Amino acid sequence: MQRTSVGDFKYHVGISSLTQVASREDRVCVLNILGGESSEVTPVSHVYSGGNVVFGTAPGKGGQVLETRIGDIPVYNSVREGLAAGHRFNCGVVYLPPAAARDGVAELIRVNSELRKVFIITEKIAVHDAREIRAMGQHNGVDIFGANGLGVADAWNQVRIGGALGGDNPSDTLKPGSIAIFSNSGGFSTTIAQYLRMAGWGTTTVISSGKDVYIHYAAPEFAFALANDARSKAAVLYCEPGGYYELDASFTKPVVACVVGRWKSKLTRAVGHAGAMAGGSDDAQAKERWFMEKFGVDGVFTPERPVFSARGALVTNIAHIPAALSAVMRANATLPDFAPEGSLALKPWFGADRGIALPPELALPAVEAIAPYNEQIALLNLQIGSVLPRQAMKDASGASQMDPGTQVSSLHGVSMLHAATHSLEDNVALALLHESGHASDRPLIAVAVAAFVHLHGTPELAAAQAAREAGNAPNAVMAAAAAITGPRRQEAARRAAGWMIERFAAAGLTDARDDAFDLSRVDRSGAESFVAGTRDARAEAMLAGLKARGADSVFLRWLATLDGPPTADAVLAAITTTLAWGPLARKRISRLTAESLPWWMRLFGTLIGASADAAQHAPERFAGFTVQAMLTELGLAEIGFAALLGRAPSPDDLFAFQTLVGLLLTNGPGAISAQGAKGAVSADGPEDPERVQLNKALMGFLTHTGYTHGGNGYEGIAFLMDQFRGSGLADPGSRQHGIDLQAMANRAAERYAQYKRQRKTVGSLDIAKIPGVNHPVFKDKPVNHDPREVFIAELFERRGEVNVFHAFYRALVQALFDSGVSRNVYCVNIDAVIAALLLKMLWQPLQRGEIGERDLETAAFTIFLYPRMLGCAAEVDDHMNRGRNMDTRTAASQCRFVA
């Protein structure tokens, strides 16, 4: 069927003016009207256009309707069925999948002789299908728009056909004016119209041309229709790389062309829309040249260098379109359509600099949002701390991860190597506040944890000692104490923390250490329970410890204004809320995390104390230290070391201990210990976080450690002890240790070579590996290094420290290669470093008979449990904030039965 064509085109074009693109007389049929996109968009278009959709199709769903505010749109199984019901239409909209788009267009053309226009929303239509669609439209005199477009809209006629141009409220964006828009991008069609309105320019017809392989209604056809539209005084084009359509367009009215996508010219294949290939003559820079020639300009328009002519301007940033258009129109003696309705200056609705001092050009003030968002944002601004979306957290973590290349784990973005250089207090903060502690935080953390280490006369110590005497490993001993430290043991402190967060936020506190904060602004109602009815020795000791350490905060000063001495729970809450206030304000942690801190501090202190034998807990003394000294002077590393070995550490011991803590914080969410902790949270149900028992979660971590995971550090120690037994080594930290390490390494390599030969002689492939040597990732180079081992070696070298055990390992890997045992030089792995550090600390007590080999194994296990307790606390807190109920379970379909 041939219809009259317009213009001098060599092919059919039926539209002579933009007024004909979308008119009030048009009637529309929508294919796949009940699909996901159409069912959302079509009702808006229908209402905006005064009811222009007569029916839609959805095979197998005939008889249903698509509801709209002005009446239901009937749905039929096919186009023919809709026509048979008496409906008439001249426009078809195609929302079909790519493989069905061609057949959908064919059906529209075949059964409806009145069809004039088809708008294809579908993207990624096959080239062959696109050619056939083009041919069918040409043969039957039908104008095709798209594909991969959002349809068309006309602000004068108040009509929208096809996709979501103008958004959910088209009349707000599409204000009648004198500017036509033709855009390869549907989304930017709406954005450009909004930008123009801000500058006082309204629109006539907006066409989302799409950017599939073929653009059926392209720039030449648009230019022709623009010339014949008396309403349109100028046009804006948004162009992406690919195709020569713009080159062939002849514009008779002013145009602002926005050409984007220079980066695509570096690609060797199309990306997204039909981007130009590398080396093509239709890339972004080529299109820029075309428009500069059309407009008679020598550059791109920018606010700093406004290059334009009366014919037009070229921009490469959509934000520059309004200014460029206004300049071009002034050159044509044409004023804006109406007064500007805003500006394109950034007007943020939110502002949070997280304490960063920003330059003025970046420190933008937040403005009140438009309704109804202003009310929502006002409520959101009252929210304290972060709120994270919930999701399944099986084998996932927002707290820890491991770099597969370096095998270095990190916790809240801090690598374990970096954590190894920080104090134990800093790493407590890292685990729960999501950032390493500061100097002012350390005294607070030290007191909060140390206050619960001394367990003399408590049920926690009784439970732990009973477990110890029953022959349990350190993890089970600590778990027994954790079981006693249940919800009721911390209920008052947690409630006090919640009260303080609520009241001090309402009082406008921004800095927890603000000396000038007016304490009278805090509503004191409900604070009566914070006052001790009788003398609270723990509270007094904690306050004395804080004073001795110079710790202060608004919360601690406020406690002094109470009508009596505070309880220990109130003091603990004041400490933890001080610690949490900054991270809360910076949205680093949630309120749930902040209110859980008192429980965590008590658990950490209790488990450190429970790791020491009951004999170390005397009245007012622990492991040789007075309780007063623990609260007023000692760091947590000193207390932890004493709990482990019953003596005060030397400076070198202390540094090694803190280094080990940092190294062992986490090994990622896949570690067995982390899985146990996460599983415990999942079982309690994090969607109701008040029911999650933090002590039980730590028990989950503890029960998922053992002599293979956690106690395996002893394997390296046992290997080193075998090598150095009878060597006469007195001090492993002395440069004059008197040991010929090379000879010792050569003997060890020869013994291992003999062992391997013997195993092979008897046909056994089960050959034990040397603990601490080689790594599945760091291998296959002539000389291999574990970067974690290198980091620690360099760290201690800078301190001028010597570790003969570490030095032996380095000599051993070379000796294994020299003797032909290995084909390259193995790396010394991180397990060897841990064994060397541990044995160095314990060697002299071992030689003096103060501890036995069984004690050595217990110490090796326990020193793993201290830091991993912090890392697993981070996993527990993360899972409690993000996870879903029972999300760590494995589906039955993924389980195997083994006969």
Summary of the structure (lengths in Angstrom):
residues: 899
radius of gyration: 37.1
end to end distance: 72.4
largest distance: 108.1
contacts: 3161
relative contact order: 0.07
helix: 46%
strand: 10%
